[in-house]
Amino acid sequence: MNPIVGIPACSNMLRGHLQHATPARYGAALLGGSGAVPILIPPVGEAELALLDRLDGLMLNGSPSNVEPSRYGAPEDLTPGRHDPQRDGTTLPLVREALARGMPVLAICRGIQELNVAFGGTLHQQVQDLPGRLDHRAGEGPLDVQYSPKHEITLSGRLARLVGAARIRVNSLHEQAIDRPGEGLIVEAVAPDGIIEAVRVAKAESFAYGVQWHPEWGYAEDPASLAIFRAFGEACRAYASGLRAAA
């Protein structure tokens, strides 16, 4: 039986109507890489906590929007008008409760930032403006160029063992990133400029990782990405069977 994994949707206005949606590639990677059935979670707040009773895993996906700075106590908003408070109000309680239940969690791009904020961490709002940091934004060109590998990262700990490598090249499409890691998060990958690229929840009862890059893009052709999705799928199947083995 295929496990069921929830993917939070984002709020968008389309022709004057509020839409809840997310790029289809996340669900495709879950199906193909994890063997899990994706289900979208509308961003309607803490009411969605009831859905966790029906899920075997949670994947926090990427988004063009940013976590509201007020969520992590930032004194200034450097990206006004580019937030999704409905999603914040849904994902932050969801990830806390999912981890409290021992549910597997995979957090990607915006997702790792949500994971960090949920644990009390803070974010860099514009990495490209910081001294000594690379410009991690997508740049111009077609999508296959924007999502092509941009730089190498150094992995450590359990994530390095999971993907079977200490260094991999990743795609880089973000302007925000972890500043101060939240309590209980272990850094397991960094970029050449020191930007945090992956974290693990130290006391999680199951698979619980956040990655700043986009393993869902071209996952089938990338050994590291496929390893992440396969491990997540195995953890979701174990959770569905009542097991709680840490990744």
Residue pairs with C-beta under 8 A, 6 or more apart in sequence:
1 240
2 35
2 36
2 37
3 34
3 35
3 36
3 37
3 56
3 57
3 233
3 236
3 237
3 239
3 240
4 36
4 37
4 38
4 39
4 54
4 55
4 56
4 57
5 30
5 34
5 36
5 37
5 38
5 39
5 55
5 56
5 57
5 58
5 59
5 236
6 38
6 39
6 40
6 41
6 51
6 52
6 55
6 57
6 58
6 59
6 94
7 22
7 26
7 27
7 30
7 38
7 39
7 40
7 41
7 59
7 61
8 22
8 40
8 41
8 43
8 60
8 61
8 87
8 90
8 91
8 94
9 20
9 21
9 22
9 40
9 41
9 42
9 43
9 87
10 20
10 21
10 22
10 43
10 63
10 64
10 65
10 84
10 87
11 18
11 19
11 20
11 43
11 84
11 86
11 87
12 18
12 19
12 20
12 21
13 19
20 40
20 42
20 43
21 40
22 40
22 61
22 63
23 61
23 62
25 216
25 217
26 38
26 59
26 61
26 62
26 108
26 216
27 38
28 216
29 215
29 216
29 219
29 225
29 229
30 36
30 37
30 38
30 59
30 229
30 233
31 37
31 38
32 219
32 220
32 229
33 216
33 219
33 220
33 225
33 226
33 228
33 229
33 230
33 232
33 233
34 57
34 229
34 230
34 232
34 233
34 236
35 233
35 237
36 56
36 57
36 232
36 233
36 236
38 59
39 55
41 48
41 51
41 90
41 94
42 48
42 90
43 84
43 86
43 87
43 89
43 90
43 91
44 86
44 90
45 86
45 89
45 90
45 93
46 89
46 90
46 93
48 90
48 94
49 93
49 94
49 97
52 58
52 94
52 97
52 98
52 101
52 103
55 98
55 103
56 103
56 104
56 236
56 237
56 239
56 240
57 103
57 104
57 105
57 106
57 232
57 235
57 236
57 239
58 94
58 95
58 98
58 103
58 104
58 105
58 106
59 105
59 106
59 107
59 108
59 111
59 232
60 91
60 95
60 105
60 106
60 107
60 108
60 110
60 111
60 112
60 114
60 115
60 210
61 108
61 109
61 110
61 111
61 216
62 108
62 109
62 110
62 111
62 173
62 214
63 84
63 87
63 109
63 110
64 82
65 82
65 83
65 84
65 87
65 110
66 79
66 82
66 83
66 84
66 110
66 113
66 125
66 176
67 83
67 88
67 110
67 113
67 114
67 117
67 123
67 176
68 77
68 83
68 85
68 88
69 76
69 77
69 78
69 123
69 125
70 77
71 88
71 92
71 117
72 117
72 120
72 121
72 122
72 123
73 122
74 122
74 123
74 125
77 125
78 125
78 126
79 125
79 126
79 175
79 176
88 114
91 111
91 114
91 118
92 114
92 117
92 118
95 105
95 107
95 114
95 115
95 118
96 118
98 105
99 105
99 201
99 204
99 208
102 204
102 205
102 206
102 239
102 244
103 206
103 239
104 206
104 207
104 208
104 232
104 235
104 236
104 239
104 247
105 115
105 201
105 204
105 206
105 207
105 208
105 209
106 207
106 209
106 210
106 211
106 228
106 229
106 232
107 114
107 115
107 209
107 210
107 211
108 210
108 211
108 213
108 214
108 215
108 216
109 173
109 174
109 211
109 212
109 213
109 214
111 210
112 178
112 198
112 199
112 210
112 211
112 212
113 123
113 176
113 177
113 178
115 182
115 185
115 199
115 201
115 210
116 122
116 123
116 178
116 181
116 182
116 185
116 199
116 210
117 123
117 182
118 182
119 181
119 182
119 183
119 184
119 185
119 201
120 182
120 183
121 178
121 179
121 180
121 181
121 182
121 183
121 185
122 178
122 179
122 180
123 176
123 177
123 178
123 179
124 130
124 133
124 176
124 177
124 178
124 179
124 195
125 175
125 176
126 175
126 176
127 133
127 134
127 135
127 136
127 174
127 175
127 176
127 177
127 195
128 134
128 135
128 136
128 137
128 175
132 193
132 194
133 193
133 194
133 195
134 151
134 172
134 191
134 192
134 193
134 195
136 150
136 172
136 173
136 174
136 175
136 177
136 191
136 195
137 172
137 173
137 174
137 175
138 146
138 147
138 172
138 173
139 145
139 146
140 146
146 171
146 173
147 171
147 173
147 214
147 217
147 218
148 171
149 169
149 170
149 171
150 169
150 170
150 171
150 172
151 169
151 170
151 172
151 191
151 192
152 167
152 168
152 169
152 170
152 192
153 167
153 168
153 169
153 170
153 189
153 190
153 191
153 192
153 197
153 198
153 213
154 166
154 167
154 189
154 190
155 163
155 165
155 166
155 167
155 168
155 188
155 189
155 198
156 166
156 187
156 188
156 189
157 186
157 188
157 200
158 188
158 200
158 247
159 188
159 189
159 198
159 200
159 209
160 166
160 188
162 227
162 228
162 231
162 247
163 223
163 224
163 227
163 228
164 223
164 224
164 227
165 224
168 224
170 197
170 213
170 214
171 213
171 214
171 217
172 191
172 212
172 213
173 213
173 214
174 212
177 195
177 196
177 212
178 195
178 196
178 199
178 212
181 187
181 196
181 199
184 201
184 202
184 203
185 199
185 200
185 201
185 202
185 210
186 199
186 200
186 201
186 202
187 196
187 198
187 199
188 198
188 199
188 200
188 209
189 196
189 197
189 198
189 211
190 196
190 197
191 197
195 212
196 212
197 211
197 212
197 213
198 209
198 210
198 211
198 212
199 209
199 210
200 208
200 209
200 210
201 208
201 209
204 246
204 247
205 244
205 246
206 235
206 238
206 239
206 244
206 245
206 246
206 247
207 231
207 232
207 234
207 235
207 236
207 246
207 247
208 247
209 228
209 247
211 228
215 222
215 224
215 225
215 228
215 229
216 225
216 229
218 225
219 225
219 226
219 229
220 226
231 247
235 245
235 247
238 244
238 245
